[in-house]
Amino acid sequence: MIMIRAVFLNLFVGALACLRVFLLVEAEDPYKYFTWTVIYGTISPLGVPQQGILINGQFPGPRIDCVTNDNIVVNVINKLDQPFLITWNGVKQRKNSWQDGVLGTNCPIPPNSNYTYHFQTKDQIGTFTYFPSTLMQRAAGGFGGFNIYARPGISIPYPIPTDEFTLLVGDWYKAGHKALQQTLDSGKSLPFPSGLLINGHTSSSFTGDQGKSYMFRVSNVGLSTSINFRIQGHRLKLVEVEGSHTVQDFYESLDVHVGQSVAVLVTLNQPPKDYYIVASARFTKPILTTTAILHYSNSHTPASGPLPIAPTYHIHWSMKQARTIRWNLTANAARPNPQGSFHYGTIPTVRTLVLANSKSQINGKLRYAVNRVSYVNPTTPLKLADYFNIPGVFNLNTIQDKPTPGPVFLGTSVVGTALHDFVEIIFQNNETSIQSWHLDGYDFWVVGYGNGQWIPVNRKRYNLYDATTRHTVQVYPKSWSAILVSLDNKGMWNLRSAIWDRRYLGQELYVRVWNNERSLYTEYDIPPNALRCGKVVGH
């Protein structure tokens, strides 16, 4: 009898164990698998054949559409003649800077080799992009849209649109990416762009039904040029900026700076015909312009009339518009709790960084710098050197918290911070060109813009109530922008100029967010397929 009870008890425990495994498997978030072959191909976006970078034969690359918390697995096969990496612009890579796809975290994928990215869109919704992070390859393509949708049962603060369109807008050069790289390597600056593209073309069409509303997800994937976006005869209702729901104000046009993304709702409430979609360069001479077509499905009339005009005022107008973009405090984002339940304005900061960009020369060649340091990538990725305790790759004293007088020098800048620090960062732009700054692994609150030199009294003008969060912020000429960021994501994170020639020539650094605990609760372990290079070969 005792033996029978023991057998039944073992069977019962085994059944419970099987049920637990089954429930865990069932509860795991969905997986999406992709295999991307990266090749060269001939493209003619401005009417001139040139070498482009294609993914699975596509330019731009395939769009990824996924849902909050999906697991994304992308096997990237590099068929180029150069090392290659993809970075996922705005995807936070929670506890997982191993998958960030920049040279500070990953060894590049050698030619005729592959690497499989594996990451989760943890607690995110919104409009994002991906692009090559190595060399000047971004100038040849390899970029695409990355849209994260809310989970079923998670509300969104607007009616579900009839359909949506992803628009990748950016400047373009007829010269190939290798020629542009050679220009920069020779110590010269890039020439003026050759034109603007929407989804890799100078003529695209988007079709909708009269009386219905559509979402336009607009991202600036260019190298250096801010754009203004507008649609003839239609107003733009802004609803989302880089993963945050915004106060739903209407705009005649919107400035979108390099690396930024917005989502707008457009109601087709005009007489049935075709209308111009316009993107034009901002803060440049001459002004580049490109168009697409908004086609009403019942239209028999082509677009006509003058293009809707761009803003006639430049810096003041754009800065004023930027201040109107605010957080929707009552709306949720990826989670059901309201965005405004996190009272960022009440949290004391533990540190202030003032980061000043500059243009200089070293050994007679053009370089860009942050606080006098022009960044140089070591042969060993910072993240790998940190993990394996390899000395001599970087130190935390190369860059200072504030600008100091003296000449620009080459170095590997890493700012050391502690996990859960709440930090204020001031981007100080003393140059006459607009800047755009991006932080991997995070979004941040853009609490202030101002002219001239930032001084502590400017904090009185900060928006500490409903500043929106985003991952990329513009800094106007001879001006400053201020952000607050909660460093709750352990790892090694790239803080870079989104203007790619500046980043290529040194305008970047890394932020090491650290604690002494080695635990999966704070950071995932090194992936088993991590590529080895530099001093970690053999580890």
PADOMI-739137 format. One line per 5 residues: their letters; for each residue z, y, x of C-alpha. Coordinates in steps of 0.2 Angstrom, whole numbers, plus 2048, in hexadecimal, padded with zeros to 3 digits. Example, Ala and Ser with C-alpha at 12.3 -4.5 7.8 and 13.67 -1.06 7.14 Angstrom:
as = 827,7EA,83E ~ 824,7FB,844
This chain:
mimir = 800,800,800 ~ 804,80C,80E ~ 7F4,808,817 ~ 7EA,80B,807 ~ 7F3,81C,805
avfln = 7EF,820,817 ~ 7DD,81C,814 ~ 7DC,827,805 ~ 7E5,835,80E ~ 7D8,834,81C
lfvga = 7CA,834,810 ~ 7D2,843,807 ~ 7D4,84D,817 ~ 7C3,849,81C ~ 7BC,84F,80C
laclr = 7C5,85F,80D ~ 7BE,861,81F ~ 7AD,85E,819 ~ 7AF,86A,80B ~ 7B6,877,817
vfllv = 7A7,875,822 ~ 79B,876,813 ~ 7A3,886,80D ~ 7A2,88E,81E ~ 790,88A,81F
eaedp = 78D,890,80E ~ 797,8A0,811 ~ 78D,8A4,821 ~ 781,8B3,820 ~ 76F,8AF,81E
ykyft = 763,8AE,82E ~ 752,8B5,830 ~ 747,8AE,83E ~ 739,8B7,846 ~ 72D,8B3,855
wtviy = 725,8C2,85D ~ 717,8C0,86A ~ 715,8D0,873 ~ 704,8D3,87A ~ 6F8,8E1,87F
gtisp = 6EA,8E5,873 ~ 6DD,8F3,871 ~ 6E1,900,864 ~ 6D9,911,860 ~ 6E6,91B,856
lgvpq = 6DE,92B,85B ~ 6CC,925,85B ~ 6CD,921,86E ~ 6CF,90E,873 ~ 6DE,90B,87D
qgili = 6EA,8FE,882 ~ 6F8,8FB,875 ~ 707,8F0,874 ~ 706,8E4,865 ~ 713,8D9,85D
ngqfp = 70A,8CA,855 ~ 6FA,8D3,856 ~ 701,8E2,84C ~ 702,8F5,850 ~ 70F,8FB,84B
gprid = 719,8EB,84C ~ 71F,8E0,83E ~ 72D,8E8,833 ~ 73D,8DF,831 ~ 745,8E0,81F
cvtnd = 756,8D8,81E ~ 767,8DA,815 ~ 778,8DF,81B ~ 780,8D2,826 ~ 770,8C8,828
nivvn = 76F,8BE,839 ~ 75F,8C4,842 ~ 757,8B8,84E ~ 747,8BE,857 ~ 73F,8B4,865
vinkl = 735,8C1,86F ~ 727,8B9,87A ~ 721,8C6,887 ~ 70F,8C4,88B ~ 70E,8D5,894
dqpfl = 70C,8D7,8A6 ~ 71D,8E1,8A7 ~ 72F,8DD,8A3 ~ 733,8E1,891 ~ 742,8E4,885
itwng = 744,8E9,873 ~ 752,8F4,86D ~ 757,8F5,85B ~ 759,907,858 ~ 769,90A,84D
vkqrk = 76E,8F8,84B ~ 780,8F8,850 ~ 781,8E7,858 ~ 793,8E5,853 ~ 79D,8DD,862
nswqd = 78C,8D8,869 ~ 785,8E5,876 ~ 77D,8D5,87E ~ 76F,8D7,871 ~ 76C,8EA,873
gvlgt = 75C,8E8,87D ~ 75E,8F5,88A ~ 75E,8F4,89D ~ 771,8F7,89D ~ 775,8E8,893
ncpip = 766,8DC,895 ~ 75B,8D5,8A3 ~ 749,8D9,89D ~ 73E,8CB,897 ~ 732,8C6,8A6
pnsny = 720,8C5,8A2 ~ 71B,8B4,89B ~ 72D,8B1,896 ~ 737,8B3,886 ~ 749,8B8,880
tyhfq = 750,8B5,86F ~ 75B,8C3,868 ~ 768,8BD,85C ~ 772,8CB,853 ~ 779,8CF,842
tkdqi = 777,8DF,837 ~ 789,8DF,834 ~ 78F,8EC,827 ~ 77F,8F6,828 ~ 772,8FD,81C
gtfty = 764,909,81F ~ 754,90E,828 ~ 752,909,83A ~ 745,905,847 ~ 742,8FB,856
fpstl = 738,8FE,866 ~ 736,8F9,878 ~ 743,900,883 ~ 73B,8FC,894 ~ 731,908,89F
mqraa = 725,913,894 ~ 71F,904,889 ~ 725,90D,87A ~ 716,919,87C ~ 70A,90A,879
ggfgg = 712,903,869 ~ 71E,8F4,867 ~ 728,8FE,85A ~ 72B,8FA,848 ~ 736,8FD,839
fniya = 747,8F5,836 ~ 74E,8F6,824 ~ 75F,8F0,81F ~ 762,8EE,80C ~ 772,8ED,803
rpgis = 779,8DC,7FE ~ 778,8D7,7EC ~ 786,8DE,7E2 ~ 789,8ED,7EE ~ 784,8FC,7E4
ipypi = 778,90A,7EB ~ 77A,91C,7E5 ~ 768,91E,7DE ~ 75D,914,7D2 ~ 753,906,7DA
ptdef = 742,90E,7DF ~ 732,906,7D8 ~ 72D,902,7EA ~ 72F,909,7FB ~ 725,90E,80B
tllvg = 72A,90E,81D ~ 722,91C,827 ~ 723,91B,83A ~ 71E,92D,840 ~ 71C,932,851
dwyka = 712,93B,85F ~ 705,931,869 ~ 6FC,932,879 ~ 6EA,92D,87C ~ 6EF,929,88E
ghkal = 6F7,917,890 ~ 709,914,893 ~ 706,90F,8A5 ~ 6FD,91F,8A8 ~ 70B,929,8A0
qqtld = 717,91F,8AB ~ 70D,923,8BB ~ 70E,936,8B6 ~ 721,936,8B5 ~ 723,92B,8C5
sgksl = 718,938,8CE ~ 725,945,8CA ~ 71B,94E,8BC ~ 71F,951,8AA ~ 715,949,89C
pfpsg = 707,953,894 ~ 707,959,882 ~ 705,94B,876 ~ 6F3,947,870 ~ 6F8,946,85D
lling = 704,93F,850 ~ 703,92E,847 ~ 70A,927,837 ~ 70B,914,838 ~ 700,914,847
htsss = 6F2,91D,83E ~ 6EB,92F,83A ~ 6E7,929,828 ~ 6F2,91E,81D ~ 6F4,91D,80B
ftgdq = 703,919,800 ~ 700,915,7ED ~ 70D,917,7DF ~ 70D,919,7CC ~ 70E,929,7C3
gksym = 720,92D,7BD ~ 729,920,7C8 ~ 733,923,7D8 ~ 730,91C,7E9 ~ 73B,91C,7F9
frvsn = 733,922,809 ~ 73C,91C,819 ~ 736,928,826 ~ 73A,926,839 ~ 735,930,848
vglst = 72F,923,855 ~ 727,92F,860 ~ 72A,933,872 ~ 72F,945,872 ~ 72A,94F,863
sinfr = 735,954,854 ~ 72B,953,843 ~ 72C,95B,832 ~ 728,94F,823 ~ 722,955,812
iqghr = 717,94F,803 ~ 70C,95B,7FA ~ 712,960,7E9 ~ 722,955,7EA ~ 734,957,7EE
lklve = 73D,94B,7FA ~ 74E,945,7F4 ~ 758,940,803 ~ 763,931,800 ~ 766,929,811
vegsh = 767,92D,823 ~ 768,91F,830 ~ 773,914,826 ~ 77D,921,81D ~ 77B,927,80A
tvqdf = 77A,93A,809 ~ 77C,947,7FC ~ 76C,946,7F2 ~ 765,957,7F5 ~ 752,95B,7F3
yesld = 747,962,801 ~ 736,968,802 ~ 735,961,813 ~ 740,959,820 ~ 741,95A,833
vhvgq = 743,949,83B ~ 746,949,84E ~ 742,93C,85B ~ 74B,92C,857 ~ 751,931,846
svavl = 74E,929,835 ~ 750,92F,823 ~ 74D,928,812 ~ 747,932,803 ~ 743,92F,7F1
vtlnq = 733,937,7EA ~ 72F,937,7D8 ~ 71C,937,7D4 ~ 71E,944,7C6 ~ 70E,94E,7CA
ppkdy = 6FC,94D,7C1 ~ 6F3,93D,7C7 ~ 6EA,941,7D7 ~ 6EC,93E,7E9 ~ 6F8,948,7F4
yivas = 6FA,94C,806 ~ 709,944,810 ~ 70B,94F,81F ~ 714,94E,830 ~ 713,95C,83C
arftk = 71B,960,84D ~ 72A,96B,84E ~ 72E,977,85C ~ 71D,974,865 ~ 70E,97F,869
piltt = 701,97A,863 ~ 708,971,853 ~ 701,960,851 ~ 6FE,95A,83F ~ 6FA,949,837
tailh = 6F8,944,825 ~ 6F8,935,819 ~ 6F5,933,807 ~ 701,931,7F8 ~ 6F5,929,7EB
ysnsh = 6F9,928,7D9 ~ 6F3,917,7D2 ~ 6EA,920,7C4 ~ 6E3,92D,7CF ~ 6D0,931,7D0
tpasg = 6D2,941,7DA ~ 6D3,942,7ED ~ 6E0,94D,7F5 ~ 6DB,95F,7F7 ~ 6E1,970,7FA
plpia = 6EB,977,808 ~ 6F8,96C,811 ~ 70A,970,80C ~ 710,97C,819 ~ 71C,978,826
ptyhi = 72C,983,828 ~ 728,994,830 ~ 739,995,838 ~ 73D,98A,846 ~ 74E,987,84E
hwsmk = 759,991,841 ~ 750,989,832 ~ 752,977,839 ~ 764,97A,83E ~ 768,981,82D
qarti = 760,972,825 ~ 769,965,830 ~ 77A,96D,82A ~ 775,969,818 ~ 774,956,81B
rwnlt = 785,950,815 ~ 78E,93F,812 ~ 78E,939,801 ~ 7A1,936,800 ~ 7A2,92C,7F0
anaar = 793,920,7F4 ~ 796,910,7FD ~ 78B,90B,80B ~ 78B,8F8,810 ~ 79C,8F5,80A
pnpqg = 7A3,8F9,7F8 ~ 7AF,906,7FE ~ 7AA,918,7FD ~ 7A3,920,80D ~ 7B0,92E,80B
sfhyg = 7BF,922,80C ~ 7BE,924,81F ~ 7C5,935,822 ~ 7BE,938,833 ~ 7C3,94A,834
tiptv = 7D5,946,834 ~ 7D5,93B,843 ~ 7DA,943,854 ~ 7CE,942,862 ~ 7D4,93A,872
rtlvl = 7C6,941,87D ~ 7B8,94E,87E ~ 7A8,94B,887 ~ 79C,95A,88A ~ 78B,953,88F
ansks = 77F,960,896 ~ 76D,95B,898 ~ 762,962,8A6 ~ 751,962,8AE ~ 750,962,8C1
qingk = 748,95B,8D0 ~ 74D,94E,8DD ~ 743,94B,8EC ~ 736,956,8E5 ~ 734,94C,8D5
lryav = 739,950,8C3 ~ 749,948,8BD ~ 754,94B,8AE ~ 767,94A,8AE ~ 777,94A,8A4
nrvsy = 786,954,8AC ~ 77C,954,8BD ~ 779,941,8BD ~ 767,93A,8BB ~ 769,928,8B6
vnptt = 762,91A,8C0 ~ 762,908,8B9 ~ 76A,8FC,8C5 ~ 761,8EB,8C8 ~ 770,8E2,8BF
plkla = 773,8E7,8AD ~ 784,8F0,8AB ~ 78A,8E5,89E ~ 787,8D5,8A8 ~ 78F,8DD,8B8
dyfni = 79E,8E2,8AD ~ 7A0,8D0,8A6 ~ 79F,8C7,8B6 ~ 7A9,8D4,8BF ~ 79B,8D8,8CC
pgvfn = 7A0,8E7,8D6 ~ 795,8F5,8DD ~ 789,8F6,8CD ~ 792,905,8C5 ~ 7A2,90E,8C5
lntiq = 7AB,919,8B8 ~ 7AC,929,8C3 ~ 799,92D,8C5 ~ 798,939,8B6 ~ 7A5,946,8B1
dkptp = 7AB,94A,89F ~ 7A4,95C,8A1 ~ 796,964,8AA ~ 79A,96A,8BC ~ 790,975,8C8
gpvfl = 786,96D,8D5 ~ 775,964,8D8 ~ 76E,956,8CE ~ 770,945,8D6 ~ 76B,933,8D2
gtsvv = 778,927,8CB ~ 77D,91A,8BF ~ 788,923,8B2 ~ 794,919,8A8 ~ 7A2,921,89D
gtalh = 7B2,917,89C ~ 7BA,917,88B ~ 7C7,90C,882 ~ 7C3,902,872 ~ 7C8,90C,862
dfvei = 7C8,91D,86B ~ 7C2,92B,860 ~ 7B8,937,86B ~ 7AF,948,869 ~ 79F,94A,872
ifqnn = 796,95A,874 ~ 784,95A,878 ~ 780,96A,881 ~ 76E,96F,883 ~ 76B,97E,88F
etsiq = 758,97B,88F ~ 74A,983,884 ~ 744,972,87D ~ 74C,968,86F ~ 756,958,874
swhld = 75A,948,86A ~ 769,93D,86E ~ 76B,92B,869 ~ 77B,920,86B ~ 779,90D,86A
gydfw = 786,902,861 ~ 78C,910,856 ~ 789,91E,849 ~ 793,92E,84A ~ 797,93D,840
vvgyg = 78D,94C,844 ~ 79A,95A,841 ~ 792,969,848 ~ 782,973,84F ~ 783,983,857
ngqwi = 77A,990,863 ~ 77E,993,875 ~ 78C,98B,87F ~ 799,981,876 ~ 7AB,987,877
pvnrk = 7BA,97F,870 ~ 7BC,98C,862 ~ 7AC,985,85B ~ 7B6,977,854 ~ 7BB,982,846
rynly = 7A9,981,83F ~ 7A9,96E,83F ~ 7A5,965,82F ~ 7B4,95A,82E ~ 7B2,955,81C
dattr = 7A1,94E,818 ~ 796,94E,828 ~ 78A,940,827 ~ 78A,931,834 ~ 77A,92D,83E
htvqv = 775,925,84E ~ 76A,933,855 ~ 76D,946,856 ~ 762,955,85A ~ 768,963,866
ypksw = 75E,973,863 ~ 758,97D,872 ~ 766,988,87A ~ 772,980,86E ~ 77F,972,86C
sailv = 783,964,860 ~ 794,95C,85D ~ 798,94A,858 ~ 7A7,940,854 ~ 7A7,92D,858
sldnk = 7B3,91F,855 ~ 7B1,913,863 ~ 7B5,903,85A ~ 7A7,8F8,861 ~ 7AB,8F0,872
gmwnl = 79C,8EF,87E ~ 791,8F9,88A ~ 787,906,880 ~ 778,911,884 ~ 77A,923,881
rsaiw = 768,92A,884 ~ 75C,937,881 ~ 750,931,873 ~ 743,93C,87B ~ 73B,92E,885
drryl = 735,937,895 ~ 746,93F,897 ~ 74E,92E,895 ~ 742,926,8A1 ~ 746,933,8AF
gqely = 759,932,8AD ~ 760,93A,89D ~ 76B,92C,898 ~ 77C,924,89C ~ 786,916,895
vrvwn = 797,915,88C ~ 7A2,907,890 ~ 7AE,903,881 ~ 7BB,8F7,888 ~ 7CB,8EF,886
nersl = 7D3,8E1,890 ~ 7D3,8D4,882 ~ 7C5,8C7,884 ~ 7C4,8C1,872 ~ 7B7,8BE,865
yteyd = 7C0,8C9,85A ~ 7BB,8D8,865 ~ 7AB,8D2,86D ~ 79F,8C3,86D ~ 79D,8B9,87D
ippna = 78E,8BA,888 ~ 780,8B1,87F ~ 77B,8A0,887 ~ 769,8A6,888 ~ 76D,8B6,891
lrcgk = 760,8BA,89F ~ 767,8BC,8B0 ~ 760,8C8,8BD ~ 766,8D3,8CC ~ 778,8CD,8D2
vvgh = 77B,8C2,8C3 ~ 76E,8B5,8C8 ~ 777,8A5,8CA ~ 786,8AA,8BF
